[in-house]
Structure formats: C-alpha cells, structure tokens
Amino acid sequence: MTTTEAAGPPVTDTTATADGPAGGDRGTGQDQGQDQGQDAAQGHAHHGYHHQKDEHLKRLRRIEGQIRGLQRMVDEDVYCIDILTQVSASTKALQSFALQLLEEHLRHCVADAAVKGGSEIDAKVEEATKAIARLLRT
C-alpha cells in the first residue's frame, strides 16, 4: 500500500492485505474443481503455477494493495508525479508477475507438450508466442 505525508514521495508497503483479494474466496471451491476438470482434459493434474499458488496469491495481494494505495492517493489529492511513480511501480510488479507465470507455463505446459510430441507441441508454442506478443504490446 502507499501512504504519503503532505507532499512527500509515496512509500510502498509490501505486506499482504489482511482481507485478501476483493471478492473473498477467489481460486477456491468451485473454481478449483473447474480448473482440475480442465486440467484433466488437457492431460495433466495441475497448471504449471500450482506448486507456487500461495506465493502467487500473496504477490497479487501486494499488487492489489498498491492499487488501493493509488486510489487513496487520488482521493487525498497527492501530487500527480508521486501518483505516476506509484503507477509505474504497480505496472512493473504486474509485468514481473506475468513473466514469472509465463516462465512456469514454458517449464510445465510447453515442456509437457514437447514430451508428448505431435501437433500438441506446435499448439503450445503458438499459444506461448501469442501470450508473449500480448505482453510486449503493453
């Protein structure tokens, strides 16, 4: 989260919010069942990020806190350059998260498809290439 003193620069707090993401129980219950069903149809038990799911959620909660800090900064009429600095930090945090997720996708899903061979590897490489292109456009 971001706090300011008068016209001072923003300070980023990297602790997770106590209440977690908006909406409460994202990624639990019915959603997990649907994900596992989709995974089984694709031939593997979990997505590549599954083993680091808690770390990813913690990281996303920190980013959510940064965004809430931005809202508070605007509400408190903080100097626009200080807000832009925090926007940049939030954007970089999301980009870093996306790159880590992409790496895990390559290590798990694309590597799994490579082992299976055939047209599945071509589809996974094309899918990853499109994801990279989307990241580069931002």
C-alpha positions in Angstrom: 0.0 0.0 0.0 1.1 3.5 -0.4 1.0 6.3 2.1 2.1 9.9 1.9 2.9 12.7 4.2 1.8 16.1 2.9 3.8 16.3 -0.4 6.3 13.6 0.3 7.0 10.7 -2.0 5.0 7.5 -1.9 6.1 4.6 0.3 5.3 1.1 -0.8 4.3 -1.4 1.8 4.9 -4.9 0.6 2.8 -6.7 3.2 -0.3 -8.5 2.1 -3.7 -7.1 2.9 -5.5 -8.8 5.7 -8.7 -9.3 3.8 -7.1 -10.7 0.6 -8.4 -10.0 -2.9 -11.7 -8.4 -3.5 -14.5 -10.9 -3.7 -13.2 -13.1 -0.8 -12.6 -16.7 -1.8 -11.2 -16.5 -5.3 -9.5 -19.6 -6.5 -11.2 -21.9 -4.1 -14.2 -24.2 -4.1 -16.0 -24.5 -7.4 -13.3 -22.6 -9.3 -10.7 -25.2 -8.3 -13.0 -28.1 -9.4 -13.4 -26.5 -12.8 -9.7 -25.9 -13.1 -8.9 -29.5 -12.3 -11.5 -30.7 -14.8 -9.9 -28.6 -17.5 -6.5 -29.9 -16.5 -7.6 -33.5 -16.7 -9.0 -32.8 -20.1 -5.6 -31.4 -21.1 -3.8 -34.4 -19.7 -2.1 -33.1 -16.6 -3.1 -32.8 -13.0 -2.3 -29.1 -12.4 -1.3 -25.9 -14.1 2.4 -25.0 -14.0 2.0 -22.4 -11.3 0.1 -24.8 -9.0 3.1 -25.5 -6.7 3.6 -21.8 -6.1 0.0 -20.9 -5.9 0.2 -19.4 -2.4 3.2 -17.3 -3.3 1.4 -16.0 -6.4 -1.7 -15.1 -4.4 0.4 -13.3 -1.8 2.2 -11.4 -4.6 -1.2 -10.5 -6.2 -2.5 -9.2 -2.8 0.5 -6.9 -2.5 -0.2 -5.6 -6.0 -3.8 -5.1 -5.0 -2.6 -3.1 -2.0 -0.6 -0.9 -4.4 -3.7 -0.3 -6.5 -5.7 0.6 -3.4 -2.9 2.9 -2.4 -3.2 4.6 -5.8 -6.9 5.1 -5.1 -6.2 6.7 -1.7 -3.5 8.9 -3.3 -6.0 10.3 -5.8 -8.6 10.7 -3.0 -6.1 12.6 -0.9 -5.1 14.9 -3.9 -1.5 13.7 -3.8 0.9 15.4 -6.3 0.4 13.9 -9.7 4.1 12.9 -10.3 4.0 10.9 -7.0 1.0 9.1 -8.2 2.6 8.4 -11.6 5.7 7.0 -9.7 3.4 4.6 -7.9 1.6 3.7 -11.1 4.9 2.8 -12.6 5.8 0.6 -9.6 2.4 -1.2 -9.8 2.8 -1.8 -13.6 6.3 -3.2 -13.1 5.0 -5.5 -10.4 2.3 -6.9 -12.7 4.8 -7.3 -15.5 7.2 -9.2 -13.2 4.3 -11.5 -12.1 3.3 -12.1 -15.8 6.9 -13.0 -16.7 7.1 -15.5 -13.8 3.8 -17.1 -14.8 5.0 -17.3 -18.4 8.2 -19.0 -17.4 6.2 -21.5 -15.4 4.0 -22.1 -18.4 7.0 -22.8 -20.6 8.6 -25.1 -18.0 5.5 -27.1 -17.3 2.9 -26.9 -20.1 5.1 -26.4 -23.1 7.7 -28.9 -21.8 4.9 -31.5 -21.2 3.7 -31.0 -24.7 7.2 -31.4 -26.1 7.4 -34.8 -24.4 4.1 -35.9 -25.9 5.2 -34.5 -29.3 2.9 -34.3 -32.3 0.7 -31.3 -33.0 0.3 -30.6 -29.3 3.8 -29.0 -29.1 3.0 -26.8 -32.1 -0.2 -25.6 -30.4 1.5 -24.9 -27.1 4.4 -23.0 -28.7 1.9 -20.9 -30.7 -0.1 -20.3 -27.6 3.0 -19.1 -25.7 4.1 -17.0 -28.6 0.7 -15.2 -28.6 0.9 -14.7 -24.9 4.4 -13.1 -25.3 3.1 -10.9 -28.1 0.3 -9.7 -25.8 2.8 -8.9 -23.0 5.0 -6.9 -25.4 2.1 -4.8 -26.6 1.5 -3.5 -23.0 
